[in-house]
């Protein structure tokens, strides 16, 4: 039973670190898509 408590703490740390990474990843991905659509609209001439 004592081994389960540290695992939960490690999972929370892992999810927290993954959360920050996910925010950074999706922010960069979103900026790339904004650039793609901006370039596409500029190319089409809308």
C-alpha positions in Angstrom: 0.0 0.0 0.0 2.9 2.4 0.7 4.2 2.0 -2.9 1.0 3.5 -4.4 1.3 6.9 -2.8 4.6 7.9 -4.5 3.3 6.6 -7.9 0.3 9.0 -7.6 2.7 11.9 -6.8 4.9 11.0 -9.8 1.8 10.8 -12.1 0.7 14.3 -10.9 4.2 15.7 -11.7 4.2 13.9 -15.1 0.8 15.3 -16.0 1.7 18.8 -14.8 4.9 18.7 -16.9 3.0 17.3 -19.9 0.4 20.1 -19.4 3.1 22.8 -19.8 4.6 21.0 -22.8 1.1 20.6 -24.4 0.4 24.3 -24.0 3.7 25.3 -25.6 3.2 22.7 -28.4 -0.4 23.7 -29.3 0.5 27.4 -29.1 3.3 26.9 -31.6 1.1 24.7 -33.8 -1.6 27.3 -33.7 0.8 30.1 -34.8 2.0 27.9 -37.6 -1.6 27.4 -38.8 -2.3 31.1 -38.6 0.8 31.7 -40.8 -0.4 29.0 -43.3 -3.8 30.5 -43.6 -2.5 34.0 -43.8 -0.1 33.0 -46.6 -2.9 31.1 -48.4 -5.2 34.1 -48.3 -2.4 36.3 -49.5 -1.6 33.9 -52.3 -5.3 33.5 -53.4 -5.8 37.3 -53.1 -8.8 37.5 -50.7 
